[in-house]
Amino acid sequence: MINYLNDEDHEAQKILFTGLDTAGKTSIIMALQREFSKIAILSPTRGAQRRIFEFLGKNISEWDLGGQKSYRISYLKNPNKYFDNTEILIYVIDIQDKDRKNESLSYLKDVMKKLDELEIAPPIYIFFHKFDPVLSKSAYSEYSDLIVNLKQEIKNSIDHEELYFYNTSVYEFPTLIKAMSEILLSLYPKADLIDKTITEFARKVKSDGVAILDDNSLLIGSYYKNEFTKNILNASMPYFLTLHDSFHVVDKNLTANERIKNHVMVQRDGRYFIFKQIFLHEDIPPYYLLLVKEKPDFDKGDINSLSNLLRELLYK
């Protein structure tokens, strides 16, 4: 749920979504919360809205700036209120709205000027959004060329050291998982340690691929034996994440051995996909472990050991 902003929680790290109205900012946020049924009936975002969520033990303040013209004018007139303390800025461009391309680029330049005035230089992530898989072959090629040109135009007009680009679509959920996970992991100094821990676990249990996600659909760490495994695991994540609501609320008084039973196993393409909850802290939602194996077995002791190691890394 997104809450109206207030002046509390200054210690949270600030991530700002901005861009024109109808660019798809709120839809991205809703998709990551797996609120797909609400996306079709979303109304325009009114002003600035915010939610606080936890990621790897850190509080993240996610700001969603409504993109209607009157609001954009207000943000630019009050940059201290809206842009100050931004640690990551995500600028969303609707690539299917070609008539407003120049308007979107102009507003991006205005935002960059305000960041300069505030003497802050957060990494800027440009989402070329609505690059949907349902686009026809001819349109796909057209929009690919458009994105290439937009990238060059942005690079030529903006002098910024950390400028990154992603193609995204709510209809291709892995693009959002990849983009937001990589962005948020950039804030976390122990990300490499998490990956090493997961890699050692994968080799121990003889798994071709392992992914651990949080309740916001964010990937906190992974291991892939090869590119093929990476592709099938990433493509499978949305399917298994939609199952998370089917899990019953687990009694916190249950032992780790009792909790281990809470899992789903699916056989596909000669491999077994094992999806289960793991609990790292009693005050936060569970994480989700996804394994790809040739055999349908896993040792609950190994998973308990992984949970303990991650708990030590994240919450001790």
Secondary structure, DSSP 8 states (H G I E B T S, - for coil): --EE--S--TTSEEEEEEESTTSSHHHHHHHHTT-HHHHTT-----SEEEEEEEETTEEEEEEEE--SHHHHHHHHH-HHHHTTTEEEEEEEEETT-GGGHHHHHHHHHHHHHHHHHTT----EEEEEE---TTS-HHHHHHHHHHHHHHHHHHHHH---SSEEEEEE-TTSHHHHHHHHHHHHHTT-TTHHHHHHHHHHHHHHTT-SEEEEE-TTS-EEEEEESSHHHHHHHHHHHHHHHTTGGGS----TTS-HHHHTT-EEEEEETTEEEEEEEE-S-TTS--EEEEEEESSS---HHHHHHHHHHHHHHHH-
